[in-house]
Amino acid sequence: MAQEFDPNKISDKERRRASQIKEKLQRQGVGEDEAAKRAVQQAAEELQSGQGGGKNRGGESPKGADQRKPEYRG
């Protein structure tokens, strides 16, 4: 089950991200109250699970990493 998130206990970074998500949801036609609730939950989940921008996912190599086999590297 989904946890209840208290909007007063989120960080400034989560609050900024929630604001962006709320605006996006409102453009998609979701009501203001529902958009605010969903945005806080989604921002908290994204930042806790490490899905925020700039992070490499599990199997992806860092940008600029040499993909060649060791014996072929210069």
Buried (B, 14 or more C-beta within 10 A) or exposed (E): EEEEBEBEEBEEEBEEBBBEBBEEBBEEEBEEEEBBBBBBBBBBBBBEEEEEEEEEEEEEEEEEEEEEEEEEEE
